Each structure stands twice: as structure tokens, then as C-alpha cells.
Amino acid sequence: MYWVILIHVIMSWLINFQVLNLHQQFVAQIWYGLNRILEPIYGPLRRILPDTRPLDLAPLVAFLIVISLQAYILPVIFGFA
């Protein structure tokens, strides 16, 4: 999930800076596929987070949650610590 969120964030920057174009079928398929995968994660976070209209903080919070799960919680659960 770490890589999926990272790819989604980088791709959103490239689309906003018009390096990638959603009119290209391959780019659009990847973009909409990533959105369908990540929207169930981002949606609840967007409802909790304050509205910062130009910036979407949901990917950052999701990224931090994935990193903290990977670094702190999973090793404790599975006895790696």
C-alpha cells in the first residue's frame, strides 16, 4: 500500500503540472484505477480532516498511517520487536 499511495501522489503532481495528460488512455486507466483502490481509504479520512480546499491531506495521513503500521504496530503484533 506504501507504493500505491506514493505512485498516486506523484501521479497527481504530474497531472496537475500537465506533464501527464488524462486524455491519454493508458494514463487515464492507471489514474482511475488508483482512485478506485484508494478512495475507500481517503474517503473516511477526508470526512475527519479539516477542509483545506487547495490541499488534500488525506494521502499524507494515509501514508503516515501505513508507515506507522509497518514500523511500529506490525512488529509488535507478529513479535518482530
mmCIF file of the N, C-alpha and C atoms, coordinates in Angstrom:
data_MODEL
# 
_entry.id   MODEL 
# 
loop_
_atom_site.group_PDB 
_atom_site.id 
_atom_site.type_symbol 
_atom_site.label_atom_id 
_atom_site.label_alt_id 
_atom_site.label_comp_id 
_atom_site.label_asym_id 
_atom_site.label_entity_id 
_atom_site.label_seq_id 
_atom_site.pdbx_PDB_ins_code 
_atom_site.Cartn_x 
_atom_site.Cartn_y 
_atom_site.Cartn_z 
_atom_site.occupancy 
_atom_site.B_iso_or_equiv 
_atom_site.pdbx_formal_charge 
_atom_site.auth_seq_id 
_atom_site.auth_comp_id 
_atom_site.auth_asym_id 
_atom_site.auth_atom_id 
_atom_site.pdbx_PDB_model_num 
ATOM 1   N N  . MET A 1 1  ? 0.816   -1.192  0.000   1.00 0.00 ? 1  MET A N  1 
ATOM 2   C CA . MET A 1 1  ? 0.000   0.000   0.000   1.00 0.00 ? 1  MET A CA 1 
ATOM 3   C C  . MET A 1 1  ? 0.862   1.259   0.000   1.00 0.00 ? 1  MET A C  1 
ATOM 4   N N  . TYR A 1 2  ? 2.046   1.126   0.611   1.00 0.00 ? 2  TYR A N  1 
ATOM 5   C CA . TYR A 1 2  ? 3.002   2.236   0.644   1.00 0.00 ? 2  TYR A CA 1 
ATOM 6   C C  . TYR A 1 2  ? 3.291   2.742   -0.771  1.00 0.00 ? 2  TYR A C  1 
ATOM 7   N N  . TRP A 1 3  ? 3.603   1.813   -1.670  1.00 0.00 ? 3  TRP A N  1 
ATOM 8   C CA . TRP A 1 3  ? 3.960   2.187   -3.037  1.00 0.00 ? 3  TRP A CA 1 
ATOM 9   C C  . TRP A 1 3  ? 2.761   2.696   -3.826  1.00 0.00 ? 3  TRP A C  1 
ATOM 10  N N  . VAL A 1 4  ? 1.597   2.156   -3.576  1.00 0.00 ? 4  VAL A N  1 
ATOM 11  C CA . VAL A 1 4  ? 0.395   2.586   -4.301  1.00 0.00 ? 4  VAL A CA 1 
ATOM 12  C C  . VAL A 1 4  ? 0.081   4.046   -3.961  1.00 0.00 ? 4  VAL A C  1 
ATOM 13  N N  . ILE A 1 5  ? 0.155   4.395   -2.677  1.00 0.00 ? 5  ILE A N  1 
ATOM 14  C CA . ILE A 1 5  ? -0.100  5.780   -2.274  1.00 0.00 ? 5  ILE A CA 1 
ATOM 15  C C  . ILE A 1 5  ? 0.966   6.704   -2.841  1.00 0.00 ? 5  ILE A C  1 
ATOM 16  N N  . LEU A 1 6  ? 2.222   6.285   -2.787  1.00 0.00 ? 6  LEU A N  1 
ATOM 17  C CA . LEU A 1 6  ? 3.306   7.105   -3.314  1.00 0.00 ? 6  LEU A CA 1 
ATOM 18  C C  . LEU A 1 6  ? 3.152   7.340   -4.817  1.00 0.00 ? 6  LEU A C  1 
ATOM 19  N N  . ILE A 1 7  ? 2.814   6.300   -5.559  1.00 0.00 ? 7  ILE A N  1 
ATOM 20  C CA . ILE A 1 7  ? 2.594   6.450   -7.001  1.00 0.00 ? 7  ILE A CA 1 
ATOM 21  C C  . ILE A 1 7  ? 1.408   7.370   -7.272  1.00 0.00 ? 7  ILE A C  1 
ATOM 22  N N  . HIS A 1 8  ? 0.356   7.253   -6.494  1.00 0.00 ? 8  HIS A N  1 
ATOM 23  C CA . HIS A 1 8  ? -0.827  8.106   -6.673  1.00 0.00 ? 8  HIS A CA 1 
ATOM 24  C C  . HIS A 1 8  ? -0.488  9.576   -6.434  1.00 0.00 ? 8  HIS A C  1 
ATOM 25  N N  . VAL A 1 9  ? 0.280   9.859   -5.390  1.00 0.00 ? 9  VAL A N  1 
ATOM 26  C CA . VAL A 1 9  ? 0.658   11.244  -5.081  1.00 0.00 ? 9  VAL A CA 1 
ATOM 27  C C  . VAL A 1 9  ? 1.538   11.814  -6.187  1.00 0.00 ? 9  VAL A C  1 
ATOM 28  N N  . ILE A 1 10 ? 2.539   11.066  -6.610  1.00 0.00 ? 10 ILE A N  1 
ATOM 29  C CA . ILE A 1 10 ? 3.432   11.547  -7.671  1.00 0.00 ? 10 ILE A CA 1 
ATOM 30  C C  . ILE A 1 10 ? 2.667   11.737  -8.969  1.00 0.00 ? 10 ILE A C  1 
ATOM 31  N N  . MET A 1 11 ? 1.777   10.817  -9.271  1.00 0.00 ? 11 MET A N  1 
ATOM 32  C CA . MET A 1 11 ? 0.992   10.928  -10.496 1.00 0.00 ? 11 MET A CA 1 
ATOM 33  C C  . MET A 1 11 ? 0.066   12.145  -10.440 1.00 0.00 ? 11 MET A C  1 
ATOM 34  N N  . SER A 1 12 ? -0.493  12.443  -9.271  1.00 0.00 ? 12 SER A N  1 
ATOM 35  C CA . SER A 1 12 ? -1.354  13.623  -9.159  1.00 0.00 ? 12 SER A CA 1 
ATOM 36  C C  . SER A 1 12 ? -0.565  14.901  -9.394  1.00 0.00 ? 12 SER A C  1 
ATOM 37  N N  . TRP A 1 13 ? 0.685   14.946  -8.910  1.00 0.00 ? 13 TRP A N  1 
ATOM 38  C CA . TRP A 1 13 ? 1.535   16.114  -9.183  1.00 0.00 ? 13 TRP A CA 1 
ATOM 39  C C  . TRP A 1 13 ? 1.804   16.236  -10.676 1.00 0.00 ? 13 TRP A C  1 
ATOM 40  N N  . LEU A 1 14 ? 2.138   15.120  -11.318 1.00 0.00 ? 14 LEU A N  1 
ATOM 41  C CA . LEU A 1 14 ? 2.441   15.161  -12.751 1.00 0.00 ? 14 LEU A CA 1 
ATOM 42  C C  . LEU A 1 14 ? 1.230   15.564  -13.579 1.00 0.00 ? 14 LEU A C  1 
ATOM 43  N N  . ILE A 1 15 ? 0.048   15.162  -13.155 1.00 0.00 ? 15 ILE A N  1 
ATOM 44  C CA . ILE A 1 15 ? -1.170  15.557  -13.863 1.00 0.00 ? 15 ILE A CA 1 
ATOM 45  C C  . ILE A 1 15 ? -1.445  17.042  -13.644 1.00 0.00 ? 15 ILE A C  1 
ATOM 46  N N  . ASN A 1 16 ? -1.284  17.518  -12.409 1.00 0.00 ? 16 ASN A N  1 
ATOM 47  C CA . ASN A 1 16 ? -1.541  18.935  -12.122 1.00 0.00 ? 16 ASN A CA 1 
ATOM 48  C C  . ASN A 1 16 ? -0.543  19.858  -12.802 1.00 0.00 ? 16 ASN A C  1 
ATOM 49  N N  . PHE A 1 17 ? 0.697   19.425  -12.963 1.00 0.00 ? 17 PHE A N  1 
ATOM 50  C CA . PHE A 1 17 ? 1.696   20.232  -13.660 1.00 0.00 ? 17 PHE A CA 1 
ATOM 51  C C  . PHE A 1 17 ? 1.718   19.962  -15.156 1.00 0.00 ? 17 PHE A C  1 
ATOM 52  N N  . GLN A 1 18 ? 0.729   19.224  -15.638 1.00 0.00 ? 18 GLN A N  1 
ATOM 53  C CA . GLN A 1 18 ? 0.493   18.937  -17.045 1.00 0.00 ? 18 GLN A CA 1 
ATOM 54  C C  . GLN A 1 18 ? 1.666   18.219  -17.719 1.00 0.00 ? 18 GLN A C  1 
ATOM 55  N N  . VAL A 1 19 ? 2.356   17.389  -16.941 1.00 0.00 ? 19 VAL A N  1 
ATOM 56  C CA . VAL A 1 19 ? 3.367   16.513  -17.515 1.00 0.00 ? 19 VAL A CA 1 
ATOM 57  C C  . VAL A 1 19 ? 2.674   15.278  -18.081 1.00 0.00 ? 19 VAL A C  1 
ATOM 58  N N  . LEU A 1 20 ? 1.669   14.783  -17.353 1.00 0.00 ? 20 LEU A N  1 
ATOM 59  C CA . LEU A 1 20 ? 0.829   13.690  -17.825 1.00 0.00 ? 20 LEU A CA 1 
ATOM 60  C C  . LEU A 1 20 ? -0.528  14.251  -18.207 1.00 0.00 ? 20 LEU A C  1 
ATOM 61  N N  . ASN A 1 21 ? -1.156  13.598  -19.173 1.00 0.00 ? 21 ASN A N  1 
ATOM 62  C CA . ASN A 1 21 ? -2.429  14.061  -19.684 1.00 0.00 ? 21 ASN A CA 1 
ATOM 63  C C  . ASN A 1 21 ? -3.463  12.948  -19.529 1.00 0.00 ? 21 ASN A C  1 
ATOM 64  N N  . LEU A 1 22 ? -4.592  13.262  -18.902 1.00 0.00 ? 22 LEU A N  1 
ATOM 65  C CA . LEU A 1 22 ? -5.639  12.260  -18.707 1.00 0.00 ? 22 LEU A CA 1 
ATOM 66  C C  . LEU A 1 22 ? -6.372  11.909  -20.001 1.00 0.00 ? 22 LEU A C  1 
ATOM 67  N N  . HIS A 1 23 ? -6.095  12.631  -21.077 1.00 0.00 ? 23 HIS A N  1 
ATOM 68  C CA . HIS A 1 23 ? -6.694  12.280  -22.368 1.00 0.00 ? 23 HIS A CA 1 
ATOM 69  C C  . HIS A 1 23 ? -5.995  11.084  -22.999 1.00 0.00 ? 23 HIS A C  1 
ATOM 70  N N  . GLN A 1 24 ? -4.815  10.734  -22.489 1.00 0.00 ? 24 GLN A N  1 
ATOM 71  C CA . GLN A 1 24 ? -4.144  9.519   -22.942 1.00 0.00 ? 24 GLN A CA 1 
ATOM 72  C C  . GLN A 1 24 ? -4.785  8.343   -22.217 1.00 0.00 ? 24 GLN A C  1 
ATOM 73  N N  . GLN A 1 25 ? -5.196  7.354   -22.971 1.00 0.00 ? 25 GLN A N  1 
ATOM 74  C CA . GLN A 1 25 ? -5.980  6.255   -22.421 1.00 0.00 ? 25 GLN A CA 1 
ATOM 75  C C  . GLN A 1 25 ? -5.216  5.488   -21.336 1.00 0.00 ? 25 GLN A C  1 
ATOM 76  N N  . PHE A 1 26 ? -3.943  5.215   -21.548 1.00 0.00 ? 26 PHE A N  1 
ATOM 77  C CA . PHE A 1 26 ? -3.155  4.455   -20.577 1.00 0.00 ? 26 PHE A CA 1 
ATOM 78  C C  . PHE A 1 26 ? -3.028  5.212   -19.253 1.00 0.00 ? 26 PHE A C  1 
ATOM 79  N N  . VAL A 1 27 ? -2.749  6.506   -19.336 1.00 0.00 ? 27 VAL A N  1 
ATOM 80  C CA . VAL A 1 27 ? -2.623  7.334   -18.129 1.00 0.00 ? 27 VAL A CA 1 
ATOM 81  C C  . VAL A 1 27 ? -3.958  7.400   -17.403 1.00 0.00 ? 27 VAL A C  1 
ATOM 82  N N  . ALA A 1 28 ? -5.044  7.574   -18.136 1.00 0.00 ? 28 ALA A N  1 
ATOM 83  C CA . ALA A 1 28 ? -6.368  7.655   -17.532 1.00 0.00 ? 28 ALA A CA 1 
ATOM 84  C C  . ALA A 1 28 ? -6.743  6.349   -16.843 1.00 0.00 ? 28 ALA A C  1 
ATOM 85  N N  . GLN A 1 29 ? -6.417  5.219   -17.454 1.00 0.00 ? 29 GLN A N  1 
ATOM 86  C CA . GLN A 1 29 ? -6.739  3.925   -16.833 1.00 0.00 ? 29 GLN A CA 1 
ATOM 87  C C  . GLN A 1 29 ? -5.981  3.731   -15.524 1.00 0.00 ? 29 GLN A C  1 
ATOM 88  N N  . ILE A 1 30 ? -4.712  4.075   -15.516 1.00 0.00 ? 30 ILE A N  1 
ATOM 89  C CA . ILE A 1 30 ? -3.935  3.954   -14.278 1.00 0.00 ? 30 ILE A CA 1 
ATOM 90  C C  . ILE A 1 30 ? -4.485  4.891   -13.215 1.00 0.00 ? 30 ILE A C  1 
ATOM 91  N N  . TRP A 1 31 ? -4.762  6.132   -13.606 1.00 0.00 ? 31 TRP A N  1 
ATOM 92  C CA . TRP A 1 31 ? -5.259  7.139   -12.654 1.00 0.00 ? 31 TRP A CA 1 
ATOM 93  C C  . TRP A 1 31 ? -6.597  6.720   -12.044 1.00 0.00 ? 31 TRP A C  1 
ATOM 94  N N  . TYR A 1 32 ? -7.539  6.315   -12.865 1.00 0.00 ? 32 TYR A N  1 
ATOM 95  C CA . TYR A 1 32 ? -8.850  5.939   -12.340 1.00 0.00 ? 32 TYR A CA 1 
ATOM 96  C C  . TYR A 1 32 ? -8.790  4.630   -11.563 1.00 0.00 ? 32 TYR A C  1 
ATOM 97  N N  . GLY A 1 33 ? -7.894  3.734   -11.945 1.00 0.00 ? 33 GLY A N  1 
ATOM 98  C CA . GLY A 1 33 ? -7.707  2.506   -11.172 1.00 0.00 ? 33 GLY A CA 1 
ATOM 99  C C  . GLY A 1 33 ? -7.154  2.789   -9.786  1.00 0.00 ? 33 GLY A C  1 
ATOM 100 N N  . LEU A 1 34 ? -6.150  3.669   -9.712  1.00 0.00 ? 34 LEU A N  1 
ATOM 101 C CA . LEU A 1 34 ? -5.602  4.056   -8.410  1.00 0.00 ? 34 LEU A CA 1 
ATOM 102 C C  . LEU A 1 34 ? -6.653  4.759   -7.555  1.00 0.00 ? 34 LEU A C  1 
ATOM 103 N N  . ASN A 1 35 ? -7.450  5.608   -8.181  1.00 0.00 ? 35 ASN A N  1 
ATOM 104 C CA . ASN A 1 35 ? -8.513  6.298   -7.434  1.00 0.00 ? 35 ASN A CA 1 
ATOM 105 C C  . ASN A 1 35 ? -9.529  5.313   -6.868  1.00 0.00 ? 35 ASN A C  1 
ATOM 106 N N  . ARG A 1 36 ? -9.870  4.291   -7.637  1.00 0.00 ? 36 ARG A N  1 
ATOM 107 C CA . ARG A 1 36 ? -10.837 3.295   -7.156  1.00 0.00 ? 36 ARG A CA 1 
ATOM 108 C C  . ARG A 1 36 ? -10.271 2.466   -6.013  1.00 0.00 ? 36 ARG A C  1 
ATOM 109 N N  . ILE A 1 37 ? -8.957  2.217   -6.043  1.00 0.00 ? 37 ILE A N  1 
ATOM 110 C CA . ILE A 1 37 ? -8.320  1.470   -4.963  1.00 0.00 ? 37 ILE A CA 1 
ATOM 111 C C  . ILE A 1 37 ? -8.222  2.303   -3.701  1.00 0.00 ? 37 ILE A C  1 
ATOM 112 N N  . LEU A 1 38 ? -7.874  3.576   -3.844  1.00 0.00 ? 38 LEU A N  1 
ATOM 113 C CA . LEU A 1 38 ? -7.560  4.406   -2.687  1.00 0.00 ? 38 LEU A CA 1 
ATOM 114 C C  . LEU A 1 38 ? -8.740  5.192   -2.124  1.00 0.00 ? 38 LEU A C  1 
ATOM 115 N N  . GLU A 1 39 ? -9.805  5.348   -2.858  1.00 0.00 ? 39 GLU A N  1 
ATOM 116 C CA . GLU A 1 39 ? -10.941 6.126   -2.360  1.00 0.00 ? 39 GLU A CA 1 
ATOM 117 C C  . GLU A 1 39 ? -11.559 5.550   -1.091  1.00 0.00 ? 39 GLU A C  1 
ATOM 118 N N  . PRO A 1 40 ? -11.653 4.218   -0.914  1.00 0.00 ? 40 PRO A N  1 
ATOM 119 C CA . PRO A 1 40 ? -12.171 3.708   0.365   1.00 0.00 ? 40 PRO A CA 1 
ATOM 120 C C  . PRO A 1 40 ? -11.282 4.075   1.556   1.00 0.00 ? 40 PRO A C  1 
ATOM 121 N N  . ILE A 1 41 ? -10.016 4.357   1.311   1.00 0.00 ? 41 ILE A N  1 
ATOM 122 C CA . ILE A 1 41 ? -9.124  4.792   2.388   1.00 0.00 ? 41 ILE A CA 1 
ATOM 123 C C  . ILE A 1 41 ? -9.214  6.302   2.566   1.00 0.00 ? 41 ILE A C  1 
ATOM 124 N N  . TYR A 1 42 ? -9.184  7.043   1.465   1.00 0.00 ? 42 TYR A N  1 
ATOM 125 C CA . TYR A 1 42 ? -9.182  8.502   1.528   1.00 0.00 ? 42 TYR A CA 1 
ATOM 126 C C  . TYR A 1 42 ? -10.524 9.072   1.981   1.00 0.00 ? 42 TYR A C  1 
ATOM 127 N N  . GLY A 1 43 ? -11.623 8.447   1.596   1.00 0.00 ? 43 GLY A N  1 
ATOM 128 C CA . GLY A 1 43 ? -12.955 8.978   1.907   1.00 0.00 ? 43 GLY A CA 1 
ATOM 129 C C  . GLY A 1 43 ? -13.189 9.209   3.393   1.00 0.00 ? 43 GLY A C  1 
ATOM 130 N N  . PRO A 1 44 ? -13.016 8.192   4.239   1.00 0.00 ? 44 PRO A N  1 
ATOM 131 C CA . PRO A 1 44 ? -13.211 8.416   5.676   1.00 0.00 ? 44 PRO A CA 1 
ATOM 132 C C  . PRO A 1 44 ? -12.222 9.427   6.261   1.00 0.00 ? 44 PRO A C  1 
ATOM 133 N N  . LEU A 1 45 ? -11.004 9.442   5.745   1.00 0.00 ? 45 LEU A N  1 
ATOM 134 C CA . LEU A 1 45 ? -10.026 10.421  6.238   1.00 0.00 ? 45 LEU A CA 1 
ATOM 135 C C  . LEU A 1 45 ? -10.440 11.838  5.875   1.00 0.00 ? 45 LEU A C  1 
ATOM 136 N N  . ARG A 1 46 ? -10.987 12.022  4.682   1.00 0.00 ? 46 ARG A N  1 
ATOM 137 C CA . ARG A 1 46 ? -11.434 13.366  4.265   1.00 0.00 ? 46 ARG A CA 1 
ATOM 138 C C  . ARG A 1 46 ? -12.587 13.868  5.120   1.00 0.00 ? 46 ARG A C  1 
ATOM 139 N N  . ARG A 1 47 ? -13.423 12.950  5.601   1.00 0.00 ? 47 ARG A N  1 
ATOM 140 C CA . ARG A 1 47 ? -14.531 13.363  6.476   1.00 0.00 ? 47 ARG A CA 1 
ATOM 141 C C  . ARG A 1 47 ? -14.034 13.792  7.850   1.00 0.00 ? 47 ARG A C  1 
ATOM 142 N N  . ILE A 1 48 ? -12.919 13.213  8.302   1.00 0.00 ? 48 ILE A N  1 
ATOM 143 C CA . ILE A 1 48 ? -12.368 13.536  9.619   1.00 0.00 ? 48 ILE A CA 1 
ATOM 144 C C  . ILE A 1 48 ? -11.509 14.798  9.574   1.00 0.00 ? 48 ILE A C  1 
ATOM 145 N N  . LEU A 1 49 ? -10.714 14.937  8.523   1.00 0.00 ? 49 LEU A N  1 
ATOM 146 C CA . LEU A 1 49 ? -9.762  16.044  8.426   1.00 0.00 ? 49 LEU A CA 1 
ATOM 147 C C  . LEU A 1 49 ? -10.465 17.359  8.135   1.00 0.00 ? 49 LEU A C  1 
ATOM 148 N N  . PRO A 1 50 ? -9.861  18.488  8.570   1.00 0.00 ? 50 PRO A N  1 
ATOM 149 C CA . PRO A 1 50 ? -10.441 19.790  8.227   1.00 0.00 ? 50 PRO A CA 1 
ATOM 150 C C  . PRO A 1 50 ? -10.329 20.056  6.728   1.00 0.00 ? 50 PRO A C  1 
ATOM 151 N N  . ASP A 1 51 ? -11.209 20.907  6.243   1.00 0.00 ? 51 ASP A N  1 
ATOM 152 C CA . ASP A 1 51 ? -11.246 21.223  4.815   1.00 0.00 ? 51 ASP A CA 1 
ATOM 153 C C  . ASP A 1 51 ? -10.130 22.212  4.482   1.00 0.00 ? 51 ASP A C  1 
ATOM 154 N N  . THR A 1 52 ? -9.112  21.736  3.811   1.00 0.00 ? 52 THR A N  1 
ATOM 155 C CA . THR A 1 52 ? -8.047  22.595  3.300   1.00 0.00 ? 52 THR A CA 1 
ATOM 156 C C  . THR A 1 52 ? -8.153  22.539  1.786   1.00 0.00 ? 52 THR A C  1 
ATOM 157 N N  . ARG A 1 53 ? -9.043  23.316  1.262   1.00 0.00 ? 53 ARG A N  1 
ATOM 158 C CA . ARG A 1 53 ? -9.506  23.207  -0.123  1.00 0.00 ? 53 ARG A CA 1 
ATOM 159 C C  . ARG A 1 53 ? -8.403  23.021  -1.163  1.00 0.00 ? 53 ARG A C  1 
ATOM 160 N N  . PRO A 1 54 ? -7.377  23.822  -1.214  1.00 0.00 ? 54 PRO A N  1 
ATOM 161 C CA . PRO A 1 54 ? -6.409  23.574  -2.296  1.00 0.00 ? 54 PRO A CA 1 
ATOM 162 C C  . PRO A 1 54 ? -5.535  22.343  -2.055  1.00 0.00 ? 54 PRO A C  1 
ATOM 163 N N  . LEU A 1 55 ? -5.389  21.942  -0.798  1.00 0.00 ? 55 LEU A N  1 
ATOM 164 C CA . LEU A 1 55 ? -4.546  20.786  -0.486  1.00 0.00 ? 55 LEU A CA 1 
ATOM 165 C C  . LEU A 1 55 ? -5.398  19.640  0.037   1.00 0.00 ? 55 LEU A C  1 
ATOM 166 N N  . ASP A 1 56 ? -5.126  18.455  -0.455  1.00 0.00 ? 56 ASP A N  1 
ATOM 167 C CA . ASP A 1 56 ? -5.790  17.262  0.045   1.00 0.00 ? 56 ASP A CA 1 
ATOM 168 C C  . ASP A 1 56 ? -4.823  16.557  0.985   1.00 0.00 ? 56 ASP A C  1 
ATOM 169 N N  . LEU A 1 57 ? -5.133  16.573  2.266   1.00 0.00 ? 57 LEU A N  1 
ATOM 170 C CA . LEU A 1 57 ? -4.249  15.987  3.265   1.00 0.00 ? 57 LEU A CA 1 
ATOM 171 C C  . LEU A 1 57 ? -4.490  14.495  3.484   1.00 0.00 ? 57 LEU A C  1 
ATOM 172 N N  . ALA A 1 58 ? -5.531  13.937  2.893   1.00 0.00 ? 58 ALA A N  1 
ATOM 173 C CA . ALA A 1 58 ? -5.853  12.523  3.083   1.00 0.00 ? 58 ALA A CA 1 
ATOM 174 C C  . ALA A 1 58 ? -4.724  11.599  2.628   1.00 0.00 ? 58 ALA A C  1 
ATOM 175 N N  . PRO A 1 59 ? -4.076  11.837  1.478   1.00 0.00 ? 59 PRO A N  1 
ATOM 176 C CA . PRO A 1 59 ? -2.962  10.949  1.105   1.00 0.00 ? 59 PRO A CA 1 
ATOM 177 C C  . PRO A 1 59 ? -1.806  11.011  2.106   1.00 0.00 ? 59 PRO A C  1 
ATOM 178 N N  . LEU A 1 60 ? -1.518  12.187  2.628   1.00 0.00 ? 60 LEU A N  1 
ATOM 179 C CA . LEU A 1 60 ? -0.437  12.314  3.601   1.00 0.00 ? 60 LEU A CA 1 
ATOM 180 C C  . LEU A 1 60 ? -0.754  11.543  4.874   1.00 0.00 ? 60 LEU A C  1 
ATOM 181 N N  . VAL A 1 61 ? -1.974  11.673  5.369   1.00 0.00 ? 61 VAL A N  1 
ATOM 182 C CA . VAL A 1 61 ? -2.372  10.969  6.585   1.00 0.00 ? 61 VAL A CA 1 
ATOM 183 C C  . VAL A 1 61 ? -2.384  9.461   6.342   1.00 0.00 ? 61 VAL A C  1 
ATOM 184 N N  . ALA A 1 62 ? -2.887  9.029   5.191   1.00 0.00 ? 62 ALA A N  1 
ATOM 185 C CA . ALA A 1 62 ? -2.896  7.600   4.867   1.00 0.00 ? 62 ALA A CA 1 
ATOM 186 C C  . ALA A 1 62 ? -1.473  7.067   4.772   1.00 0.00 ? 62 ALA A C  1 
ATOM 187 N N  . PHE A 1 63 ? -0.587  7.845   4.178   1.00 0.00 ? 63 PHE A N  1 
ATOM 188 C CA . PHE A 1 63 ? 0.815   7.459   4.065   1.00 0.00 ? 63 PHE A CA 1 
ATOM 189 C C  . PHE A 1 63 ? 1.450   7.315   5.450   1.00 0.00 ? 63 PHE A C  1 
ATOM 190 N N  . LEU A 1 64 ? 1.177   8.251   6.334   1.00 0.00 ? 64 LEU A N  1 
ATOM 191 C CA . LEU A 1 64 ? 1.704   8.182   7.700   1.00 0.00 ? 64 LEU A CA 1 
ATOM 192 C C  . LEU A 1 64 ? 1.137   6.988   8.465   1.00 0.00 ? 64 LEU A C  1 
ATOM 193 N N  . ILE A 1 65 ? -0.119  6.678   8.241   1.00 0.00 ? 65 ILE A N  1 
ATOM 194 C CA . ILE A 1 65 ? -0.727  5.513   8.899   1.00 0.00 ? 65 ILE A CA 1 
ATOM 195 C C  . ILE A 1 65 ? -0.070  4.232   8.411   1.00 0.00 ? 65 ILE A C  1 
ATOM 196 N N  . VAL A 1 66 ? 0.146   4.125   7.111   1.00 0.00 ? 66 VAL A N  1 
ATOM 197 C CA . VAL A 1 66 ? 0.791   2.924   6.561   1.00 0.00 ? 66 VAL A CA 1 
ATOM 198 C C  . VAL A 1 66 ? 2.212   2.787   7.105   1.00 0.00 ? 66 VAL A C  1 
ATOM 199 N N  . ILE A 1 67 ? 2.955   3.888   7.154   1.00 0.00 ? 67 ILE A N  1 
ATOM 200 C CA . ILE A 1 67 ? 4.318   3.841   7.677   1.00 0.00 ? 67 ILE A CA 1 
ATOM 201 C C  . ILE A 1 67 ? 4.324   3.452   9.147   1.00 0.00 ? 67 ILE A C  1 
ATOM 202 N N  . SER A 1 68 ? 3.405   4.021   9.932   1.00 0.00 ? 68 SER A N  1 
ATOM 203 C CA . SER A 1 68 ? 3.375   3.682   11.362  1.00 0.00 ? 68 SER A CA 1 
ATOM 204 C C  . SER A 1 68 ? 2.943   2.234   11.575  1.00 0.00 ? 68 SER A C  1 
ATOM 205 N N  . LEU A 1 69 ? 2.011   1.747   10.784  1.00 0.00 ? 69 LEU A N  1 
ATOM 206 C CA . LEU A 1 69 ? 1.636   0.334   10.873  1.00 0.00 ? 69 LEU A CA 1 
ATOM 207 C C  . LEU A 1 69 ? 2.822   -0.564  10.559  1.00 0.00 ? 69 LEU A C  1 
ATOM 208 N N  . GLN A 1 70 ? 3.536   -0.194  9.518   1.00 0.00 ? 70 GLN A N  1 
ATOM 209 C CA . GLN A 1 70 ? 4.667   -1.006  9.086   1.00 0.00 ? 70 GLN A CA 1 
ATOM 210 C C  . GLN A 1 70 ? 5.809   -0.958  10.107  1.00 0.00 ? 70 GLN A C  1 
ATOM 211 N N  . ALA A 1 71 ? 6.037   0.178   10.710  1.00 0.00 ? 71 ALA A N  1 
ATOM 212 C CA . ALA A 1 71 ? 7.206   0.336   11.569  1.00 0.00 ? 71 ALA A CA 1 
ATOM 213 C C  . ALA A 1 71 ? 6.953   -0.037  13.028  1.00 0.00 ? 71 ALA A C  1 
ATOM 214 N N  . TYR A 1 72 ? 5.746   0.214   13.529  1.00 0.00 ? 72 TYR A N  1 
ATOM 215 C CA . TYR A 1 72 ? 5.527   0.073   14.966  1.00 0.00 ? 72 TYR A CA 1 
ATOM 216 C C  . TYR A 1 72 ? 4.531   -1.019  15.350  1.00 0.00 ? 72 TYR A C  1 
ATOM 217 N N  . ILE A 1 73 ? 3.418   -1.051  14.688  1.00 0.00 ? 73 ILE A N  1 
ATOM 218 C CA . ILE A 1 73 ? 2.343   -1.930  15.134  1.00 0.00 ? 73 ILE A CA 1 
ATOM 219 C C  . ILE A 1 73 ? 2.540   -3.366  14.655  1.00 0.00 ? 73 ILE A C  1 
ATOM 220 N N  . LEU A 1 74 ? 2.854   -3.576  13.386  1.00 0.00 ? 74 LEU A N  1 
ATOM 221 C CA . LEU A 1 74 ? 3.019   -4.932  12.874  1.00 0.00 ? 74 LEU A CA 1 
ATOM 222 C C  . LEU A 1 74 ? 4.163   -5.695  13.546  1.00 0.00 ? 74 LEU A C  1 
ATOM 223 N N  . PRO A 1 75 ? 5.311   -5.074  13.817  1.00 0.00 ? 75 PRO A N  1 
ATOM 224 C CA . PRO A 1 75 ? 6.350   -5.820  14.537  1.00 0.00 ? 75 PRO A CA 1 
ATOM 225 C C  . PRO A 1 75 ? 5.919   -6.244  15.944  1.00 0.00 ? 75 PRO A C  1 
ATOM 226 N N  . VAL A 1 76 ? 5.122   -5.434  16.596  1.00 0.00 ? 76 VAL A N  1 
ATOM 227 C CA . VAL A 1 76 ? 4.653   -5.794  17.947  1.00 0.00 ? 76 VAL A CA 1 
ATOM 228 C C  . VAL A 1 76 ? 3.655   -6.957  17.868  1.00 0.00 ? 76 VAL A C  1 
ATOM 229 N N  . ILE A 1 77 ? 2.780   -6.913  16.881  1.00 0.00 ? 77 ILE A N  1 
ATOM 230 C CA . ILE A 1 77 ? 1.764   -7.961  16.746  1.00 0.00 ? 77 ILE A CA 1 
ATOM 231 C C  . ILE A 1 77 ? 2.410   -9.303  16.393  1.00 0.00 ? 77 ILE A C  1 
ATOM 232 N N  . PHE A 1 78 ? 3.348   -9.270  15.470  1.00 0.00 ? 78 PHE A N  1 
ATOM 233 C CA . PHE A 1 78 ? 3.945   -10.511 14.999  1.00 0.00 ? 78 PHE A CA 1 
ATOM 234 C C  . PHE A 1 78 ? 5.233   -10.875 15.730  1.00 0.00 ? 78 PHE A C  1 
ATOM 235 N N  . GLY A 1 79 ? 5.609   -10.115 16.750  1.00 0.00 ? 79 GLY A N  1 
ATOM 236 C CA . GLY A 1 79 ? 6.731   -10.454 17.596  1.00 0.00 ? 79 GLY A CA 1 
ATOM 237 C C  . GLY A 1 79 ? 8.095   -10.198 16.995  1.00 0.00 ? 79 GLY A C  1 
ATOM 238 N N  . PHE A 1 80 ? 8.200   -9.231  16.100  1.00 0.00 ? 80 PHE A N  1 
ATOM 239 C CA . PHE A 1 80 ? 9.490   -8.910  15.493  1.00 0.00 ? 80 PHE A CA 1 
ATOM 240 C C  . PHE A 1 80 ? 10.283  -7.913  16.322  1.00 0.00 ? 80 PHE A C  1 
ATOM 241 N N  . ALA A 1 81 ? 9.664   -7.300  17.320  1.00 0.00 ? 81 ALA A N  1 
ATOM 242 C CA . ALA A 1 81 ? 10.345  -6.243  18.072  1.00 0.00 ? 81 ALA A CA 1 
ATOM 243 C C  . ALA A 1 81 ? 11.224  -6.793  19.168  1.00 0.00 ? 81 ALA A C  1 
# 
